[in-house]
Structure formats: structure tokens, C-alpha cells
């Protein structure tokens, strides 16, 4: 078996090299993952918080339904629903780019998992923090904004790191609806060049580098946000 890394310098038939094509596909992967992460974080934080509101059974039930719905349907099925079914049922979505539909699908799927992390993080906090905020005259919204959510976010940073890395890897499902990301590049380039080993190793390296970068960014955030003396053990936190 011989290696031929020169394959990436060959023209792909459209005036660009396979290396340029791969880097462009990498940008699409990062764009899908980054956009989906923003959707997942915003929706997940809101839904997860709503699940913990005291004396709001209807709101909690709706938030729980969101989590169970999007968590229990396979991701690829959700992508197909957003790409093929939603535009048929709601004609207004026919003008929405496929990239955006994939972001919705991946973002909402991940939001259910992040919502569960926010719920667990909030419930891991000592009840005394909520009572202390109430004693200071904070409303429920102020208690969550200034006391509960900042501490809960610190608790969920480790699992949130893993979920963000998973989201990056899950972005590969975009190839199923013809988004030109890394996985699609690998499949097409392998067919055109018959150099599957080189192509897939290069794509694997880019996924690994991207995931490692996400891990390091979250590690830095965790270090910057660490509160001296705050310890979480066995699902509970305390001072």
C-alpha cells in the first residue's frame, strides 16, 4: 500500500484543489455546528429553567414535553422532518435555506439535552441560595438571573463541554440533505480519487482538531468562572 498525499493538490474538476474543497467543507461544518450550538444554548437554557420554576405545573409540563419530544426522536429523522416535511406542511419554510433548516433540527435536538443539564444543575444547588435571594427581596426572575443560573452554569460546564463536542460530531448528519460539510466531502472525494485512506484520515484529523479546540475553550471558561470554595459532589452543591 502506498500513500499519496499529493491527491489534495489535484484539481477537483471545478478549478479548485481537493485541499481547498476540504477546507471549505470544514468551514461549513463549523458553521452548522456553531449556529446549532447558539440555538441549542438559548432554547435549552430557557426550557431547562422553565422546568424548575416553583408553582408553575403547566409551564413545567410544557417544558418537559419539549425535552421528551426532541430527545426521543432520532436526530437523522428530525433532520429529514425539517428538510422534507416542514416545508410541505408550512409553505413559508420553502424559501428557508437548507442550511437554516438543518440548524433548527440539530439545534432543537441538542436543546433538549442541554435543557436536562440546566435542570439538573439548578436542582443541584442548595435550596438555601433560592431562599437567600428571596430574603433579599429578589423576584423569581431576579433570583434566577443573579443567583441561581450563574451558579448552575458553573456546575454544568463539564457535561456542557461534552455535549458541545457531540454537537460538532453530530453536524455530520447534514450530509444527508446535501450540505457540503466534511462528511460529504469525504464521501465524494473518495469516490472521485479512490484515495479513501488519505481523505478519511485528513477529515478525521479536522474533526479531532475541532473537538479538541472546543474542549480547550470550555476548559478555559471553566477555569475563569470557578468560584473559590464552591464544591459540587454527588449531584449537590454547597459552600
C-alpha positions in Angstrom: 0.0 0.0 0.0 1.4 3.4 -1.0 0.4 6.8 0.4 -0.4 9.7 -2.0 -1.0 12.9 -0.1 -0.5 14.8 -3.3 -4.1 14.0 -4.0 -5.1 17.1 -2.1 -3.2 19.2 -4.6 -5.1 17.8 -7.6 -7.8 19.7 -9.3 -11.3 18.5 -8.4 -12.7 19.5 -11.8 -14.1 22.8 -10.8 -10.9 24.8 -10.7 -10.0 24.2 -7.1 -7.9 21.6 -5.4 -9.2 18.9 -3.1 -7.4 20.7 -0.2 -9.4 23.9 -0.9 -12.6 21.9 -1.2 -11.9 20.2 2.1 -11.2 23.5 3.9 -14.4 24.9 2.5 -16.3 21.9 3.8 -14.6 22.4 7.2 -16.0 25.9 7.3 -19.5 24.6 6.6 -19.1 22.0 9.4 -18.1 24.8 11.8 -20.9 27.0 10.6 -23.5 24.3 11.1 -22.1 23.3 14.5 -21.7 26.9 15.7 -25.1 28.1 14.6 -26.8 25.0 16.0 -24.9 25.5 19.3 -26.3 29.0 19.7 -29.9 27.8 19.1 -29.4 24.9 21.5 -27.9 27.0 24.2 -30.6 29.7 24.1 -33.6 27.3 23.8 -32.0 24.7 26.2 -31.3 27.3 28.9 -34.9 28.7 28.7 -36.6 25.2 28.6 -34.3 23.9 31.4 -35.1 26.9 33.6 -38.8 26.6 33.0 -38.7 23.0 34.2 -37.6 24.2 37.6 -40.0 27.1 38.2 -41.8 26.7 41.5 -45.6 26.5 41.4 -45.8 26.5 37.6 -47.1 23.0 36.8 -48.4 23.9 33.3 -45.2 25.6 32.3 -43.1 22.8 33.7 -45.2 20.2 31.8 -44.8 22.0 28.5 -41.0 22.3 29.0 -40.9 18.6 29.9 -42.8 17.7 26.8 -40.3 19.7 24.7 -37.4 17.7 26.2 -39.1 14.3 25.8 -40.2 15.1 22.2 -36.8 16.1 20.8 -34.8 13.8 22.9 -36.6 10.6 21.9 -36.7 11.1 18.1 -33.5 10.1 16.3 -31.5 13.0 15.1 -31.4 11.9 11.4 -35.2 11.6 11.4 -35.6 15.1 12.8 -33.3 16.5 10.1 -35.4 14.8 7.4 -38.6 16.1 9.0 -37.2 19.7 9.0 -35.8 19.4 5.4 -38.6 17.5 3.7 -41.8 17.6 5.8 -41.9 21.0 7.4 -41.7 23.0 4.1 -44.6 20.9 2.7 -46.8 21.4 5.8 -45.8 25.1 6.2 -45.2 26.6 2.7 -43.4 29.7 4.2 -40.5 27.4 5.0 -40.0 26.6 1.4 -37.9 29.7 1.0 -35.8 29.0 4.0 -32.3 27.7 3.0 -31.5 24.1 3.8 -28.6 25.2 6.0 -31.1 27.0 8.3 -33.4 24.0 8.4 -30.5 21.8 9.4 -29.5 24.2 12.1 -33.1 24.2 13.5 -33.1 20.4 13.5 -29.7 19.9 15.1 -30.2 22.9 17.5 -33.6 21.8 18.8 -32.4 18.2 19.2 -29.4 19.4 21.3 -31.5 21.9 23.2 -33.4 19.0 24.8 -30.2 17.6 26.1 -28.9 20.9 27.3 -32.2 21.7 29.0 -31.8 18.5 31.0 -28.4 19.6 32.1 -29.7 23.1 33.1 -32.5 21.4 35.1 -30.0 19.1 36.9 -27.6 22.0 37.5 -30.3 24.2 39.1 -31.7 21.4 41.2 -28.2 20.5 42.4 -27.9 23.9 44.1 -28.6 24.1 47.8 -32.1 25.4 48.4 -30.6 28.0 50.7 -29.4 30.0 47.7 -33.0 30.5 46.5 -34.2 31.3 50.0 -31.4 33.8 50.5 -32.3 35.6 47.2 -36.0 35.7 48.3 -34.9 37.1 51.7 -33.1 39.9 49.8 -36.3 40.8 48.1 -35.4 39.4 44.7 -38.3 38.4 42.4 -38.3 34.9 40.9 -36.8 36.2 37.7 -34.1 38.2 39.6 -33.3 35.1 41.7 -32.7 33.1 38.6 -30.8 35.8 36.7 -28.4 36.9 39.5 -28.1 33.9 41.8 -29.3 30.5 40.5 -28.4 30.5 36.8 -24.8 31.8 37.3 -24.0 29.1 39.8 -25.9 26.4 37.9 -23.9 27.3 34.8 -20.7 26.6 36.6 -22.0 23.2 37.6 -23.0 22.1 34.1 -19.8 23.2 32.4 -18.2 19.7 32.3 -21.3 18.0 30.8 -21.9 21.0 28.6 -18.4 20.6 27.2 -19.1 17.0 26.2 -22.4 18.0 24.7 -20.8 20.7 22.6 -18.2 18.2 21.3 -21.0 15.8 20.5 -22.9 18.5 18.6 -19.8 19.1 16.5 -19.7 15.4 15.6 -23.5 15.3 15.1 -23.2 18.0 12.5 -22.0 15.3 10.1 -25.7 14.3 9.6 -26.0 17.5 7.4 -24.5 15.5 4.5 -27.9 13.6 4.3 -29.6 16.7 3.0 -26.7 17.7 0.7 -25.0 20.3 3.0 -21.4 20.4 1.7 -19.7 19.7 5.1 -16.7 17.4 5.9 -18.5 14.1 5.7 -20.0 14.8 2.3 -16.6 16.0 1.1 -15.0 12.8 2.3 -17.6 10.6 0.6 -17.4 12.4 -2.7 -13.6 12.9 -2.8 -13.1 9.2 -2.0 -15.3 8.2 -4.9 -13.5 10.6 -7.3 -9.9 9.9 -6.3 -10.1 6.3 -4.9 -7.9 7.6 -2.1 -10.2 6.9 0.8 -7.5 6.3 3.4 -5.9 9.7 2.8 -9.2 11.5 2.5 -10.8 10.0 5.6 -7.6 10.4 7.7 -7.5 14.1 6.8 -11.2 14.6 7.6 -10.8 12.7 10.9 -7.9 14.9 11.8 -10.0 18.0 11.2 -12.9 16.7 13.4 -10.4 15.8 16.1 -8.7 19.3 16.0 -12.2 21.0 16.1 -13.3 18.9 19.0 -10.1 19.5 20.9 -10.4 23.2 20.3 -14.0 23.1 21.8 -12.7 21.2 24.8 -9.9 23.7 25.4 -12.2 26.7 25.1 -14.6 25.3 27.7 -11.8 24.3 30.0 -10.6 28.0 29.9 -14.2 29.2 30.6 -14.5 26.8 33.5 -11.2 28.0 34.9 -12.1 31.7 34.6 -15.6 31.1 36.1 -14.5 28.9 39.0 -15.7 30.2 42.4 -13.2 29.5 45.2 -14.7 27.2 47.9 -17.7 26.1 45.7 -17.8 22.4 45.6 -20.2 20.1 43.8 -20.2 16.4 44.8 -22.7 13.7 44.2 -25.2 15.9 42.4 -25.4 18.6 45.1 -23.5 21.8 45.6 -22.6 23.8 48.6 -20.3 26.4 50.1 
